[in-house]
Amino acid sequence: MGKPPNLYAFQSTDELAPSLRAYVLDAQNTAIDRHNVFRVGLSGGSLPKVLAKALLEQTNGDGKVHFDKWEIFFADERAVPLDHEDSNYRLVKEEIVDKIPAGQGKPTVYPIDVKYLDDVQEMADQYEQTLVSVFAARDSVKLPMFDLLLLGCGPDGHTCSLFPGSPLLREVDAWVLPISDSPKPPPKRITLSLPVASHGIKIGFVATGGGKKDIMKQIFDTEEGRQLPCGLINTFAQDRVSWFVDYPAIEGVSFPARRGSL
């Protein structure tokens, strides 16, 4: 047995933000030292807002965010125009990129190719080609290794656009997968595959609010929960996974949480 994931719990999102910042900056600095670039995969949902609080509010700690070294990819994306309200690109742009103060540099962001909105298989293939061009030739690495993946957890235990019981969870070769019948709208999406989502050097989940407590209890305390997408990433990536949660999200969870800070 490897080491279990880390579960860090905080009184509120405000208290969570400085520790999330420290975690992200540690990953950033290690990556820049290693290869002078910081490759990040981001989910949508409530995550960009929490991340913006951590990174852009000066009260949340020391250390410099070197945005000019960041390369941002999407752990999943909806097959919608980039200015659509369901677009994760739009969310990250509005919550983070557009709010970066002048002089801090801007990240390189890799959106989907909107030419393929009507063909999610082609869109997934094109996004995979983008990853291949950035990370390495397809034949030289089995999987791309992000310096950091920052993911969310749905109330059903889904993450990225990997949903419970989906046959996509069994995919072992593809890096990016198409979805045309997502149980949550919009139906057409692309997502990183489970092997890629489990392969980050660091993998951070952010889950806040009392609406998450039932699924968190399942994921951390039950055998069935370990088969949910979030639970599978916990199992595969072990202590490379760190969860940042508030107290309401883990009410009733037996798995030991470290309360207060990293």
Backbone as CSV, one residue per row, in Angstrom:
resi,resn,N_x,N_y,N_z,CA_x,CA_y,CA_z,C_x,C_y,C_z
1,MET,0.846,-1.208,0.000,0.000,0.000,0.000,0.876,1.251,0.000
2,GLY,0.518,2.221,-0.863,1.219,3.500,-0.837,0.646,4.398,0.237
3,LYS,1.072,5.635,0.201,0.573,6.589,1.196,-0.770,7.153,0.736
4,PRO,-1.667,7.420,1.679,-2.982,7.962,1.292,-2.878,9.421,0.861
5,PRO,-3.937,9.936,0.211,-3.944,11.353,-0.150,-3.939,12.241,1.094
6,ASN,-3.569,13.502,0.885,-3.569,14.494,1.968,-4.908,15.215,1.966
7,LEU,-5.487,15.363,3.141,-6.765,16.075,3.267,-6.557,17.253,4.214
8,TYR,-6.584,18.461,3.644,-6.371,19.684,4.428,-7.703,20.410,4.573
9,ALA,-8.085,20.682,5.816,-9.396,21.293,6.066,-9.242,22.650,6.745
10,PHE,-10.113,23.569,6.368,-10.038,24.953,6.849,-11.431,25.423,7.244
11,GLN,-11.444,26.392,8.137,-12.699,26.949,8.635,-13.579,27.469,7.500
12,SER,-12.940,28.101,6.511,-13.694,28.762,5.434,-12.812,28.841,4.196
13,THR,-13.413,29.270,3.077,-12.634,29.459,1.846,-11.575,30.532,2.042
14,ASP,-11.910,31.571,2.842,-10.920,32.626,3.107,-9.684,32.054,3.789
15,GLU,-9.893,31.116,4.701,-8.751,30.527,5.400,-8.028,29.496,4.545
16,LEU,-8.750,28.902,3.615,-8.152,27.911,2.713,-7.200,28.580,1.716
17,ALA,-7.535,29.802,1.291,-6.818,30.456,0.185,-5.304,30.565,0.395
18,PRO,-4.802,31.005,1.569,-3.341,31.121,1.711,-2.619,29.777,1.583
19,SER,-3.219,28.703,2.068,-2.570,27.393,1.945,-2.609,26.893,0.503
20,LEU,-3.699,27.175,-0.193,-3.767,26.810,-1.605,-2.707,27.588,-2.385
21,ARG,-2.536,28.850,-2.042,-1.498,29.664,-2.685,-0.114,29.058,-2.458
22,ALA,0.183,28.714,-1.209,1.499,28.147,-0.891,1.734,26.861,-1.673
23,TYR,0.702,26.046,-1.784,0.776,24.767,-2.501,1.049,25.001,-3.994
24,VAL,0.311,25.942,-4.586,0.480,26.233,-6.011,1.872,26.824,-6.266
25,LEU,2.306,27.744,-5.408,3.612,28.376,-5.620,4.755,27.376,-5.445
26,ASP,4.587,26.428,-4.538,5.597,25.383,-4.375,5.715,24.565,-5.663
27,ALA,4.566,24.203,-6.232,4.563,23.456,-7.503,5.167,24.309,-8.618
28,GLN,4.791,25.590,-8.650,5.312,26.512,-9.679,6.832,26.612,-9.595
29,ASN,7.361,26.862,-8.399,8.795,27.102,-8.253,9.603,25.851,-8.583
30,THR,9.081,24.686,-8.169,9.753,23.423,-8.485,9.799,23.219,-10.004
31,ALA,8.675,23.521,-10.673,8.591,23.333,-12.129,9.524,24.290,-12.862
32,ILE,9.548,25.547,-12.429,10.417,26.532,-13.102,11.881,26.148,-12.919
33,ASP,12.237,25.684,-11.725,13.611,25.213,-11.500,13.936,24.033,-12.411
34,ARG,12.950,23.172,-12.615,13.184,21.948,-13.388,13.235,22.229,-14.890
35,HIS,12.248,22.966,-15.415,12.227,23.149,-16.867,11.768,24.531,-17.327
36,ASN,11.850,25.501,-16.434,11.623,26.913,-16.767,10.231,27.209,-17.329
37,VAL,9.276,26.344,-16.993,7.887,26.555,-17.396,7.020,25.837,-16.360
38,PHE,5.779,26.300,-16.205,4.861,25.698,-15.224,3.604,25.287,-15.964
39,ARG,3.422,23.969,-16.140,2.289,23.443,-16.915,1.184,23.000,-15.978
40,VAL,0.040,23.654,-16.122,-1.084,23.479,-15.204,-2.321,23.045,-15.975
41,GLY,-3.047,22.064,-15.446,-4.348,21.695,-15.984,-5.420,22.143,-15.010
42,LEU,-6.399,22.903,-15.506,-7.440,23.461,-14.635,-8.815,22.947,-15.003
43,SER,-9.642,22.732,-13.976,-11.071,22.467,-14.157,-11.833,23.783,-14.076
44,GLY,-13.116,23.705,-14.344,-13.974,24.879,-14.226,-14.729,24.865,-12.904
45,GLY,-16.033,25.104,-12.974,-16.850,25.114,-11.754,-16.455,26.249,-10.834
46,SER,-16.410,25.966,-9.543,-16.085,27.006,-8.566,-14.576,27.184,-8.394
47,LEU,-13.792,26.297,-9.013,-12.342,26.312,-8.798,-11.660,27.621,-9.221
48,PRO,-11.915,28.158,-10.435,-11.191,29.375,-10.821,-11.387,30.536,-9.850
49,LYS,-12.589,30.670,-9.293,-12.841,31.764,-8.344,-12.006,31.591,-7.077
50,VAL,-11.934,30.366,-6.558,-11.140,30.095,-5.355,-9.651,30.303,-5.667
51,LEU,-9.231,29.868,-6.845,-7.829,30.017,-7.235,-7.469,31.495,-7.398
52,ALA,-8.382,32.269,-7.973,-8.142,33.710,-8.120,-7.967,34.367,-6.766
53,LYS,-8.800,33.986,-5.806,-8.675,34.527,-4.443,-7.291,34.205,-3.879
54,ALA,-6.849,32.966,-4.074,-5.556,32.530,-3.542,-4.388,33.266,-4.190
55,LEU,-4.476,33.471,-5.494,-3.314,33.980,-6.224,-3.287,35.495,-6.378
56,LEU,-4.459,36.125,-6.445,-4.505,37.541,-6.818,-4.728,38.485,-5.645
57,GLU,-5.195,37.961,-4.517,-5.401,38.849,-3.366,-4.117,38.907,-2.543
58,GLN,-3.591,40.100,-2.395,-2.275,40.273,-1.775,-2.208,39.769,-0.332
59,THR,-3.366,39.706,0.310,-3.370,39.295,1.721,-3.097,37.811,1.895
60,ASN,-3.019,37.067,0.789,-2.951,35.613,0.924,-1.550,35.024,0.901
61,GLY,-0.555,35.851,1.229,0.760,35.253,1.454,1.838,35.787,0.544
62,ASP,3.054,35.373,0.887,4.234,35.840,0.173,4.462,34.984,-1.066
63,GLY,5.611,35.237,-1.677,5.969,34.452,-2.859,5.380,35.083,-4.104
64,LYS,6.099,34.977,-5.193,5.685,35.643,-6.428,5.045,34.626,-7.380
65,VAL,3.928,35.037,-7.958,3.310,34.221,-9.001,3.934,34.647,-10.329
66,HIS,4.661,33.739,-10.963,5.331,34.042,-12.235,4.410,33.647,-13.386
67,PHE,3.352,34.449,-13.574,2.347,34.068,-14.571,2.934,33.928,-15.974
68,ASP,4.012,34.679,-16.267,4.595,34.598,-17.608,5.215,33.230,-17.886
69,LYS,5.408,32.417,-16.834,5.956,31.061,-17.009,4.847,29.998,-17.045
70,TRP,3.601,30.422,-16.818,2.501,29.462,-16.744,2.028,29.074,-18.149
71,GLU,1.748,27.790,-18.323,1.012,27.303,-19.494,-0.232,26.608,-18.958
72,ILE,-1.400,27.166,-19.291,-2.668,26.674,-18.734,-3.410,25.843,-19.778
73,PHE,-3.746,24.637,-19.379,-4.547,23.724,-20.199,-5.852,23.451,-19.443
74,PHE,-6.809,22.838,-20.134,-8.098,22.576,-19.508,-8.263,21.079,-19.257
75,ALA,-8.533,20.750,-17.998,-8.749,19.346,-17.632,-10.012,18.825,-18.288
76,ASP,-10.947,19.716,-18.515,-12.091,19.399,-19.369,-12.625,20.701,-19.935
77,GLU,-13.358,20.583,-21.016,-13.939,21.770,-21.639,-15.229,21.391,-22.327
78,ARG,-16.114,22.348,-22.376,-17.411,22.141,-23.010,-17.315,22.551,-24.477
79,ALA,-18.011,21.846,-25.351,-17.986,22.153,-26.788,-18.920,23.326,-27.070
80,VAL,-18.469,24.495,-26.648,-19.235,25.736,-26.819,-18.245,26.823,-27.249
81,PRO,-18.744,27.920,-27.853,-17.834,29.023,-28.197,-17.090,29.536,-26.957
82,LEU,-15.921,30.139,-27.175,-15.068,30.537,-26.044,-15.673,31.656,-25.200
83,ASP,-16.654,32.373,-25.766,-17.283,33.434,-24.972,-18.623,32.990,-24.380
84,HIS,-18.943,31.701,-24.496,-20.207,31.150,-23.992,-20.152,31.031,-22.469
85,GLU,-21.299,31.168,-21.811,-21.308,31.120,-20.344,-20.876,29.759,-19.789
86,ASP,-20.984,28.689,-20.591,-20.567,27.368,-20.126,-19.082,27.073,-20.370
87,SER,-18.381,27.993,-21.004,-16.981,27.749,-21.371,-16.053,27.859,-20.160
88,ASN,-15.250,26.825,-19.934,-14.245,26.904,-18.874,-13.154,27.906,-19.227
89,TYR,-12.852,28.026,-20.517,-11.885,29.042,-20.956,-12.364,30.430,-20.527
90,ARG,-13.627,30.718,-20.809,-14.161,32.033,-20.434,-14.066,32.242,-18.920
91,LEU,-14.389,31.209,-18.159,-14.354,31.303,-16.695,-12.939,31.633,-16.205
92,VAL,-11.960,30.900,-16.707,-10.569,31.126,-16.291,-10.086,32.500,-16.754
93,LYS,-10.482,32.887,-17.962,-10.091,34.202,-18.479,-10.668,35.320,-17.611
94,GLU,-11.970,35.228,-17.305,-12.618,36.309,-16.561,-12.199,36.333,-15.091
95,GLU,-12.073,35.147,-14.483,-11.776,35.099,-13.045,-10.289,35.328,-12.745
96,ILE,-9.417,34.881,-13.656,-7.984,34.927,-13.357,-7.203,35.786,-14.353
97,VAL,-7.180,35.370,-15.618,-6.257,35.985,-16.582,-6.504,37.484,-16.722
98,ASP,-7.774,37.895,-16.874,-8.074,39.316,-17.079,-7.801,40.153,-15.825
99,LYS,-7.666,39.505,-14.673,-7.483,40.248,-13.418,-6.023,40.297,-12.956
100,ILE,-5.132,39.691,-13.733,-3.717,39.725,-13.356,-3.214,41.159,-13.488
101,PRO,-2.609,41.702,-12.430,-2.142,43.097,-12.494,-1.103,43.296,-13.602
102,ALA,-1.118,44.484,-14.195,-0.128,44.812,-15.223,1.269,44.633,-14.640
103,GLY,2.159,44.130,-15.451,3.532,43.946,-14.974,3.819,42.573,-14.420
104,GLN,2.766,41.774,-14.184,2.990,40.414,-13.665,3.111,39.382,-14.778
105,GLY,2.954,39.820,-16.008,3.020,38.869,-17.120,1.707,38.120,-17.264
106,LYS,1.527,37.510,-18.419,0.302,36.744,-18.670,0.664,35.294,-18.984
107,PRO,-0.179,34.377,-18.564,0.081,32.975,-18.900,-0.231,32.704,-20.378
108,THR,0.339,31.626,-20.891,-0.057,31.101,-22.196,-1.222,30.147,-21.943
109,VAL,-2.346,30.383,-22.601,-3.543,29.568,-22.375,-3.845,28.778,-23.648
110,TYR,-4.175,27.508,-23.472,-4.455,26.624,-24.608,-5.942,26.271,-24.643
111,PRO,-6.751,27.032,-25.407,-8.184,26.720,-25.505,-8.434,25.610,-26.525
112,ILE,-9.663,25.138,-26.546,-10.075,24.197,-27.599,-10.099,24.933,-28.939
113,ASP,-10.098,24.161,-30.029,-10.247,24.726,-31.365,-11.736,24.733,-31.709
114,VAL,-12.307,25.950,-31.763,-13.769,26.055,-31.945,-14.223,25.666,-33.354
115,LYS,-13.276,25.380,-34.243,-13.676,24.845,-35.554,-14.423,23.527,-35.417
116,TYR,-14.184,22.832,-34.302,-14.700,21.456,-34.169,-15.855,21.345,-33.163
117,LEU,-16.599,22.427,-32.994,-17.695,22.388,-32.016,-18.722,21.300,-32.344
118,ASP,-18.860,20.967,-33.620,-19.860,19.967,-34.006,-19.296,18.554,-34.085
119,ASP,-18.003,18.413,-33.793,-17.373,17.095,-33.904,-16.455,16.888,-32.696
120,VAL,-17.040,16.376,-31.590,-16.250,16.303,-30.352,-15.089,15.313,-30.448
121,GLN,-15.238,14.287,-31.281,-14.101,13.366,-31.456,-12.903,14.109,-32.067
122,GLU,-13.185,14.897,-33.085,-12.110,15.672,-33.728,-11.554,16.714,-32.752
123,MET,-12.451,17.334,-31.973,-12.001,18.317,-30.987,-11.060,17.670,-29.957
124,ALA,-11.434,16.478,-29.490,-10.586,15.759,-28.529,-9.245,15.411,-29.167
125,ASP,-9.281,14.939,-30.421,-8.037,14.578,-31.120,-7.135,15.801,-31.280
126,GLN,-7.737,16.930,-31.632,-6.954,18.154,-31.815,-6.341,18.618,-30.491
127,TYR,-7.127,18.512,-29.410,-6.581,18.957,-28.116,-5.460,18.012,-27.668
128,GLU,-5.632,16.732,-27.957,-4.561,15.783,-27.654,-3.307,16.140,-28.451
129,GLN,-3.485,16.528,-29.724,-2.327,16.939,-30.528,-1.636,18.163,-29.936
130,THR,-2.439,19.074,-29.366,-1.860,20.236,-28.681,-0.981,19.770,-27.520
131,LEU,-1.491,18.829,-26.740,-0.697,18.301,-25.615,0.577,17.625,-26.125
132,VAL,0.440,16.859,-27.191,1.602,16.173,-27.764,2.658,17.203,-28.172
133,SER,2.211,18.289,-28.813,3.172,19.279,-29.316,3.890,19.988,-28.173
134,VAL,3.226,20.115,-27.025,3.821,20.838,-25.905,4.624,19.907,-24.993
135,PHE,4.069,18.730,-24.702,4.697,17.866,-23.702,5.807,16.991,-24.280
136,ALA,5.592,16.458,-25.469,6.599,15.565,-26.062,5.969,14.844,-27.220
137,ALA,6.804,14.286,-28.048,6.286,13.449,-29.129,5.540,12.267,-28.521
138,ARG,4.435,11.892,-29.143,3.528,10.869,-28.595,4.256,9.554,-28.329
139,ASP,5.267,9.247,-29.165,5.925,7.953,-28.995,7.021,7.990,-27.929
140,SER,7.344,9.185,-27.429,8.429,9.242,-26.450,7.927,9.323,-25.011
141,VAL,6.668,9.706,-24.819,6.092,9.652,-23.467,4.746,8.940,-23.539
142,LYS,4.514,8.077,-22.586,3.226,7.361,-22.584,2.096,8.306,-22.199
143,LEU,2.370,9.185,-21.230,1.359,10.132,-20.743,2.013,11.490,-20.498
144,PRO,1.277,12.576,-20.738,1.807,13.891,-20.370,1.780,14.037,-18.854
145,MET,2.826,14.657,-18.299,2.858,14.831,-16.857,2.765,16.323,-16.533
146,PHE,1.588,16.742,-16.086,1.408,18.131,-15.684,2.186,18.389,-14.392
147,ASP,2.723,19.601,-14.284,3.364,19.977,-13.019,2.312,20.056,-11.912
148,LEU,1.112,20.485,-12.293,0.012,20.593,-11.328,-1.314,20.439,-12.052
149,LEU,-2.175,19.614,-11.502,-3.572,19.541,-11.938,-4.424,20.055,-10.793
150,LEU,-5.303,20.993,-11.079,-6.229,21.506,-10.063,-7.640,21.154,-10.498
151,LEU,-8.291,20.332,-9.686,-9.561,19.722,-10.084,-10.654,20.019,-9.065
152,GLY,-11.876,19.840,-9.494,-13.021,19.945,-8.605,-13.632,18.572,-8.387
153,CYS,-14.636,18.538,-7.528,-15.339,17.289,-7.232,-16.829,17.571,-7.263
154,GLY,-17.534,16.904,-8.172,-18.982,17.098,-8.268,-19.712,16.356,-7.165
155,PRO,-20.964,16.704,-6.918,-21.737,16.042,-5.861,-21.963,14.559,-6.108
156,ASP,-21.685,14.102,-7.351,-21.786,12.672,-7.670,-20.414,11.997,-7.670
157,GLY,-19.360,12.772,-7.331,-18.007,12.215,-7.337,-17.311,12.320,-8.678
158,HIS,-17.896,13.066,-9.645,-17.208,13.222,-10.931,-16.116,14.269,-10.807
159,THR,-15.110,14.157,-11.661,-14.088,15.189,-11.776,-13.689,15.278,-13.234
160,CYS,-13.117,16.423,-13.646,-12.964,16.719,-15.076,-14.360,16.497,-15.677
161,SER,-14.464,15.805,-16.811,-15.797,15.365,-17.253,-15.809,13.841,-17.280
162,LEU,-15.243,13.263,-16.232,-15.265,11.803,-16.023,-16.354,11.525,-14.997
163,PHE,-17.429,10.873,-15.452,-18.592,10.677,-14.601,-18.648,9.242,-14.074
164,PRO,-19.263,9.038,-12.909,-19.358,7.685,-12.339,-19.976,6.695,-13.323
165,GLY,-19.368,5.523,-13.416,-19.910,4.471,-14.265,-19.648,4.637,-15.749
166,SER,-18.987,5.712,-16.141,-18.761,5.951,-17.564,-17.747,4.959,-18.129
167,PRO,-18.006,4.452,-19.345,-17.003,3.580,-19.985,-15.676,4.304,-20.226
168,LEU,-15.705,5.650,-20.240,-14.462,6.406,-20.447,-13.441,6.139,-19.338
169,LEU,-13.936,5.721,-18.161,-13.020,5.448,-17.049,-12.107,4.263,-17.347
170,ARG,-12.477,3.452,-18.329,-11.665,2.277,-18.663,-10.656,2.562,-19.778
171,GLU,-10.714,3.764,-20.338,-9.802,4.115,-21.447,-8.368,4.221,-20.927
172,VAL,-7.438,3.529,-21.572,-6.053,3.542,-21.072,-5.070,4.222,-22.019
173,ASP,-5.419,4.385,-23.295,-4.442,4.901,-24.251,-4.595,6.390,-24.572
174,ALA,-5.831,6.826,-24.785,-6.042,8.216,-25.207,-5.685,9.177,-24.068
175,TRP,-5.242,10.351,-24.445,-4.967,11.407,-23.456,-6.204,12.280,-23.237
176,VAL,-6.944,12.512,-24.332,-8.128,13.388,-24.286,-9.290,12.630,-24.909
177,LEU,-10.434,12.677,-24.240,-11.593,11.881,-24.665,-12.787,12.778,-24.990
178,PRO,-13.586,12.375,-25.996,-14.803,13.118,-26.309,-16.000,12.569,-25.531
179,ILE,-16.938,13.452,-25.224,-18.200,13.045,-24.581,-19.320,13.721,-25.358
180,SER,-20.312,12.942,-25.755,-21.431,13.572,-26.468,-22.723,13.488,-25.671
181,ASP,-22.688,12.787,-24.522,-23.931,12.603,-23.749,-23.663,12.795,-22.252
182,SER,-22.986,13.897,-21.909,-22.693,14.158,-20.503,-23.986,14.181,-19.687
183,PRO,-23.988,13.512,-18.500,-25.206,13.547,-17.667,-25.505,14.944,-17.132
184,LYS,-24.530,15.822,-17.232,-24.717,17.201,-16.772,-24.576,18.097,-18.005
185,PRO,-25.492,19.037,-18.228,-25.368,19.868,-19.427,-24.136,20.796,-19.323
186,PRO,-23.613,21.245,-20.465,-23.956,20.848,-21.827,-23.458,19.433,-22.139
187,PRO,-24.152,18.718,-23.052,-23.840,17.301,-23.259,-22.501,17.039,-23.951
188,LYS,-22.067,17.965,-24.828,-20.841,17.726,-25.602,-19.643,18.368,-24.901
189,ARG,-18.609,17.543,-24.665,-17.425,18.014,-23.927,-16.206,17.211,-24.361
190,ILE,-15.055,17.681,-23.921,-13.865,16.833,-23.952,-13.281,16.814,-22.542
191,THR,-12.521,15.770,-22.242,-11.946,15.645,-20.901,-10.602,14.926,-20.977
192,LEU,-9.707,15.253,-20.045,-8.519,14.428,-19.884,-8.962,13.025,-19.490
193,SER,-8.229,12.023,-19.920,-8.538,10.644,-19.534,-8.088,10.397,-18.095
194,LEU,-8.596,9.334,-17.496,-8.244,9.009,-16.109,-6.731,8.799,-15.937
195,PRO,-6.039,8.088,-16.849,-4.595,7.950,-16.665,-3.861,9.298,-16.641
196,VAL,-4.281,10.250,-17.493,-3.630,11.565,-17.512,-3.984,12.353,-16.246
197,ALA,-5.261,12.293,-15.850,-5.705,13.028,-14.655,-5.074,12.483,-13.376
198,SER,-4.576,11.249,-13.428,-3.943,10.633,-12.246,-2.426,10.779,-12.272
199,HIS,-1.898,11.421,-13.320,-0.462,11.341,-13.591,0.288,12.626,-13.251
200,GLY,-0.438,13.650,-12.764,0.230,14.908,-12.452,1.280,14.731,-11.361
201,ILE,2.315,15.577,-11.416,3.320,15.571,-10.349,2.635,15.927,-9.030
202,LYS,1.771,16.942,-9.102,0.897,17.259,-7.964,-0.521,17.362,-8.477
203,ILE,-1.466,16.867,-7.691,-2.881,16.923,-8.061,-3.639,17.507,-6.874
204,GLY,-4.236,18.667,-7.071,-4.979,19.318,-5.998,-6.464,19.315,-6.303
205,PHE,-7.258,18.922,-5.315,-8.712,19.039,-5.418,-9.166,20.161,-4.483
206,VAL,-10.134,20.941,-4.928,-10.760,21.949,-4.068,-12.241,21.604,-3.983
207,ALA,-12.720,21.400,-2.755,-14.136,21.042,-2.547,-14.633,21.781,-1.311
208,THR,-15.611,22.640,-1.491,-16.078,23.452,-0.364,-17.602,23.438,-0.280
209,GLY,-18.080,23.640,0.934,-19.521,23.766,1.161,-20.165,22.483,1.640
210,GLY,-21.212,22.633,2.422,-21.921,21.495,3.003,-22.533,20.560,1.975
211,GLY,-22.740,21.067,0.743,-23.285,20.229,-0.317,-22.346,19.102,-0.722
212,LYS,-21.088,19.181,-0.283,-20.103,18.160,-0.656,-19.931,17.079,0.409
213,LYS,-20.541,17.244,1.593,-20.177,16.340,2.698,-20.563,14.879,2.443
214,ASP,-21.698,14.644,1.791,-22.113,13.257,1.544,-21.153,12.558,0.590
215,ILE,-20.783,13.264,-0.506,-19.893,12.630,-1.478,-18.484,12.500,-0.905
216,MET,-18.066,13.454,-0.084,-16.731,13.360,0.531,-16.667,12.158,1.473
217,LYS,-17.736,11.928,2.206,-17.773,10.767,3.102,-17.678,9.474,2.279
218,GLN,-18.407,9.454,1.170,-18.352,8.277,0.298,-16.940,8.043,-0.241
219,ILE,-16.340,9.112,-0.786,-15.026,8.982,-1.426,-13.967,8.524,-0.418
220,PHE,-14.001,9.098,0.773,-12.922,8.838,1.732,-13.187,7.672,2.676
221,ASP,-14.462,7.345,2.876,-14.766,6.354,3.929,-15.372,5.050,3.427
222,THR,-15.678,4.941,2.118,-16.353,3.716,1.671,-15.646,3.089,0.478
223,GLU,-15.842,1.797,0.347,-15.250,1.054,-0.773,-15.874,1.506,-2.097
224,GLU,-17.207,1.719,-2.092,-17.882,2.159,-3.324,-17.328,3.512,-3.780
225,GLY,-17.076,4.380,-2.804,-16.580,5.722,-3.131,-15.218,5.695,-3.808
226,ARG,-14.459,4.653,-3.520,-13.132,4.551,-4.152,-13.228,4.217,-5.634
227,GLN,-14.406,3.778,-6.057,-14.618,3.487,-7.478,-15.160,4.701,-8.247
228,LEU,-15.491,5.771,-7.539,-15.929,6.995,-8.205,-14.710,7.681,-8.820
229,PRO,-14.912,8.513,-9.829,-13.749,9.135,-10.478,-12.774,9.817,-9.506
230,CYS,-13.284,10.616,-8.562,-12.380,11.252,-7.589,-11.663,10.201,-6.742
231,GLY,-12.379,9.154,-6.359,-11.798,8.084,-5.558,-10.725,7.322,-6.322
232,LEU,-10.934,7.132,-7.624,-9.942,6.438,-8.442,-8.648,7.245,-8.535
233,ILE,-8.778,8.567,-8.659,-7.561,9.399,-8.697,-6.839,9.324,-7.354
234,ASN,-7.593,9.349,-6.248,-6.976,9.142,-4.926,-6.177,7.836,-4.893
235,THR,-6.794,6.772,-5.414,-6.176,5.442,-5.363,-4.929,5.376,-6.232
236,PHE,-5.027,5.912,-7.447,-3.903,5.807,-8.392,-2.756,6.748,-8.014
237,ALA,-3.089,7.965,-7.578,-2.038,8.966,-7.362,-1.600,9.061,-5.896
238,GLN,-2.377,8.500,-4.981,-1.998,8.383,-3.566,-1.570,9.737,-2.979
239,ASP,-0.347,9.803,-2.423,0.013,11.036,-1.707,0.466,12.164,-2.641
240,ARG,0.372,11.939,-3.972,0.548,13.077,-4.890,-0.722,13.934,-4.931
241,VAL,-1.790,13.432,-4.276,-3.070,14.152,-4.229,-3.197,14.917,-2.913
242,SER,-3.622,16.180,-3.017,-3.937,16.978,-1.832,-5.312,17.606,-2.022
243,TRP,-6.163,17.410,-1.031,-7.503,17.999,-1.051,-7.517,19.240,-0.161
244,PHE,-8.111,20.314,-0.675,-8.299,21.549,0.093,-9.804,21.734,0.273
245,VAL,-10.246,21.625,1.501,-11.687,21.628,1.780,-11.984,22.549,2.958
246,ASP,-13.252,22.933,3.084,-13.643,23.645,4.305,-14.361,22.665,5.234
247,TYR,-14.532,23.070,6.478,-15.117,22.159,7.478,-16.491,21.625,7.072
248,PRO,-17.387,22.483,6.514,-18.701,21.938,6.144,-18.618,20.785,5.134
249,ALA,-17.585,20.790,4.263,-17.478,19.754,3.226,-17.066,18.406,3.794
250,ILE,-16.478,18.395,5.003,-16.040,17.096,5.553,-16.747,16.764,6.869
251,GLU,-17.860,17.415,7.101,-18.627,17.089,8.306,-19.027,15.607,8.254
252,GLY,-18.659,14.853,9.282,-19.014,13.428,9.329,-18.019,12.511,8.641
253,VAL,-16.969,13.064,8.022,-15.958,12.228,7.349,-14.997,11.670,8.402
254,SER,-14.767,10.361,8.361,-13.884,9.726,9.352,-12.405,9.824,8.983
255,PHE,-12.117,9.830,7.684,-10.727,9.889,7.223,-10.029,11.081,7.883
256,PRO,-8.802,10.893,8.405,-8.160,11.982,9.159,-7.797,13.182,8.290
257,ALA,-8.253,14.352,8.713,-7.929,15.596,8.021,-6.957,16.395,8.874
258,ARG,-6.065,17.102,8.201,-5.203,18.044,8.913,-5.909,19.383,8.891
259,ARG,-6.167,19.912,10.054,-6.967,21.128,10.124,-6.073,22.351,10.298
260,GLY,-6.322,23.360,9.477,-5.665,24.635,9.733,-4.680,25.104,8.689
261,SER,-3.679,24.304,8.322,-2.731,24.741,7.311,-1.961,23.548,6.795
262,LEU,-1.158,23.818,5.754,-0.372,22.721,5.151,0.603,22.148,6.166
